[in-house]
């Protein structure tokens, strides 16, 4: 157990440093752009760093994930709303964060406290049963199809064809984020399958962007690679934590 704790401590430090460097580099590059909204970029960077802390705390079953997570989703939602008010996109993301992700931080804090998590103790994780698996799988499949049809109908940037890959790479992480957050807030180990899905699809998306010459693609590719490593470690830890539940 001592060796496992030592590994988790060093691995968490590695993830924190790696993702923090990626966030700082991305912010620094964007701030050099002509007309960059520097204050907004710095606020966004702070929110991203809070998100980094939240993901590492979540992997380790620490209740502080919801404090850092609240700052992350609240700031990101506000930034999306400001971007929309200034004539850009982001209203959908702003509403999603304000109406779903922000309240889920409070629900998660309450649920984790009920399951023994505090400043020093890890959450007592649990696992889905067969019926719950069926429900979540159905919601994921139906939600993905509906979201794809809606986004593909209005998204003019994606190439025409039977299946728009760009839309798929938008829809999959959206559904994984929604269900992953629900499972995380209710302390289920299976959340990590959805977070792994988010990170893999994000890596694919930024790989395509890098191939097309995207300016910041390599930074986000590195960032989501670190997120993927963290989610794999989170799955490993939560398999152990859920055996106690």
C-alpha positions in Angstrom: 0.0 0.0 0.0 2.9 2.4 0.8 4.4 1.7 -2.6 1.0 2.4 -4.3 0.7 5.7 -2.4 4.2 6.7 -3.4 3.5 5.9 -7.0 0.3 7.9 -7.0 2.0 10.9 -5.4 4.8 10.9 -8.0 2.4 10.1 -10.9 0.0 12.9 -9.8 2.9 15.4 -9.7 4.0 14.3 -13.2 0.5 14.8 -14.5 0.1 18.2 -12.8 3.4 19.5 -14.1 2.8 18.2 -17.6 -0.7 19.6 -18.0 0.2 22.9 -16.4 3.1 23.4 -18.8 0.7 22.6 -21.7 -1.8 25.2 -20.4 0.8 27.8 -19.9 2.3 27.3 -23.4 -1.1 27.4 -25.0 -2.0 30.7 -23.2 1.4 32.3 -24.0 1.0 31.5 -27.7 -2.5 32.9 -27.8 -1.5 36.1 -26.0 0.9 36.9 -28.8 -1.9 37.0 -31.3 -2.9 40.4 -32.6 -6.0 41.6 -30.8 -5.9 38.9 -28.1 -8.1 39.5 -25.1 -5.3 39.0 -22.6 -7.4 39.4 -19.5 -9.9 36.8 -20.7 -7.0 34.5 -21.7 -5.5 34.7 -18.2 -8.8 34.0 -16.5 -9.3 31.1 -18.9 -5.8 29.8 -18.1 -6.6 30.0 -14.3 -9.8 28.0 -14.9 -7.9 25.4 -16.9 -5.4 25.0 -14.1 -8.3 24.5 -11.7 -9.5 21.8 -14.0 -6.1 20.2 -14.0 -6.2 20.0 -10.2 -9.8 18.7 -10.2 -8.9 15.8 -12.6 -6.0 14.7 -10.5 -8.0 15.0 -7.2 -10.8 13.0 -8.9 -8.4 10.2 -9.9 -7.3 9.9 -6.3 -10.8 10.0 -4.9 -10.3 13.3 -3.1 -13.3 15.5 -2.4 -11.4 18.7 -3.3 -12.1 17.8 -6.9 -15.4 19.6 -6.5 -13.9 22.8 -5.3 -11.5 23.0 -8.1 -14.1 21.6 -10.5 -16.6 24.3 -9.6 -14.0 27.0 -10.4 -13.1 25.3 -13.7 -16.7 24.9 -15.0 -17.9 28.3 -13.8 -15.0 30.1 -15.4 -15.3 28.2 -18.6 -19.1 28.7 -18.8 -18.6 32.5 -18.2 -15.9 32.7 -20.9 -18.1 30.9 -23.4 -20.9 33.4 -22.6 -18.7 36.4 -23.0 -17.4 35.0 -26.3 -21.0 34.6 -27.5 -21.9 38.1 -26.3 -19.0 39.4 -28.4 -20.4 37.9 -31.5 -18.7 34.5 -31.4 -20.0 31.0 -30.6 -20.3 29.4 -27.2 -23.9 29.9 -26.0 -24.5 26.2 -26.0 -21.4 25.5 -23.9 -22.3 28.4 -21.6 -25.8 27.0 -20.9 -24.5 23.4 -20.6 -21.9 24.5 -17.9 -24.3 26.8 -16.1 -27.3 24.5 -16.0 -25.5 21.1 -15.7 -21.8 21.1 -14.8 -22.0 23.8 -12.1 -24.9 22.1 -10.2 -23.3 18.7 -10.5 -20.3 20.0 -8.5 -22.6 20.6 -5.5 -24.4 17.2 -6.0 -21.0 15.5 -6.2 -19.7 17.1 -3.0 -22.9 16.0 -1.2 -22.8 12.5 -2.6 -19.1 12.0 -1.8 -19.5 13.3 1.7 -22.2 10.7 2.2 -19.8 8.1 1.0 -17.1 9.0 3.5 -14.9 11.5 1.6 -13.4 14.3 3.6 -10.2 16.3 3.6 -8.1 13.2 4.4 -10.2 10.2 3.4 -10.9 8.9 -0.1 -14.5 8.4 -1.3 -16.0 4.9 -1.0 -16.6 4.2 -4.7 -19.2 1.9 -6.1 -19.9 0.0 -9.4 -22.8 -0.1 -11.8 -25.0 -3.2 -11.8 -26.3 -4.9 -14.9 -29.5 -2.9 -15.1 -27.6 0.4 -14.6 -25.2 -0.6 -17.3 -28.1 -1.2 -19.7 -29.6 2.2 -18.9 -26.3 4.2 -19.3 -25.5 2.3 -22.5 -29.0 3.1 -23.9 -28.8 6.8 -22.9 -25.3 7.1 -24.5 -26.3 5.5 -27.8 -29.6 7.4 -28.1 -28.1 10.7 -26.9 -25.2 10.3 -29.4 -27.5 9.7 -32.3 -29.8 12.6 -31.4 -26.9 15.0 -30.8 -25.2 14.0 -34.0 -28.4 14.6 -36.0 -28.9 18.0 -34.4 -25.3 19.2 -34.8 -24.9 17.8 -38.3 -28.0 19.6 -39.4 -26.7 23.0 -38.4 -22.9 22.5 -38.7 -21.8 23.8 -42.1 -18.1 23.5 -41.4 -18.1 19.7 -41.6 -17.6 17.9 -44.9 -20.7 16.5 -46.5 -21.1 12.8 -46.6 -23.0 9.9 -45.0 -21.0 10.4 -41.7 -19.4 13.7 -40.8 -16.3 12.8 -38.9 -15.9 16.3 -37.5 -19.4 16.2 -36.0 -18.7 12.7 -34.6 -15.6 14.0 -32.8 -17.8 16.8 -31.3 -20.6 14.6 -30.2 -18.7 11.7 -28.6 -16.8 13.8 -26.1 -20.0 15.8 -25.4 -21.9 12.6 -24.4 -18.9 11.2 -22.6 -18.5 14.4 -20.6 -22.2 14.5 -19.6 -22.4 10.9 -18.5 -18.9 10.9 -17.0 -19.8 13.9 -14.8 -23.0 12.2 -13.6 -21.1 9.0 -12.7 -18.3 11.0 -11.1 -20.7 13.0 -9.0 -22.4 9.8 -7.8 -19.1 8.1 -7.1 -19.2 5.3 -9.7 -16.0 3.7 -10.9 -17.3 3.4 -14.5 -17.0 7.2 -14.9 -13.4 6.5 -16.1 -14.5 4.7 -19.2 -16.3 7.9 -20.3 -13.3 10.1 -19.4 -11.0 7.8 -21.3 -13.5 8.2 -24.2 -13.4 12.0 -23.9 -9.6 12.0 -24.0 -9.2 9.5 -26.9 -11.6 11.4 -29.1 -10.0 14.7 -28.2 -6.6 13.3 -29.1 -8.0 12.2 -32.5 -9.6 15.6 -33.1 -6.3 17.5 -32.4 -4.3 14.9 -34.4 -6.5 15.8 -37.4 -6.0 19.5 -36.6 -2.3 19.0 -36.4 -2.3 17.2 -39.8 -4.2 20.2 -41.3 -1.6 22.7 -39.8 -3.5 23.9 -36.7 -1.6 26.5 -34.8 -2.1 25.2 -31.3 -2.8 21.5 -32.1 0.4 20.1 -30.7 -0.2 21.8 -27.3 -3.7 20.4 -27.0 -2.5 17.0 -28.2 0.0 16.9 -25.4 -2.6 18.2 -22.9 -5.1 15.5 -23.7 -2.4 12.9 -23.8 -1.7 13.8 -20.1 -5.4 13.7 -19.4 -5.6 10.2 -20.9 -2.7 9.0 -18.7 -4.5 10.5 -15.7 -7.8 8.8 -16.6 -6.1 5.4 -17.0 -4.5 5.9 -13.5 -7.9 7.0 -12.2 -9.5 3.8 -13.5 -6.8 1.8 -11.8 -7.3 3.6 -8.4 -11.1 3.4 -8.6 -11.2 -0.3 -9.3 -9.5 -0.7 -6.0 -11.7 1.9 -4.2 -14.9 0.3 -5.6 -13.9 -3.1 -4.2 -14.6 -1.6 -0.7 -18.1 -0.4 -1.7 
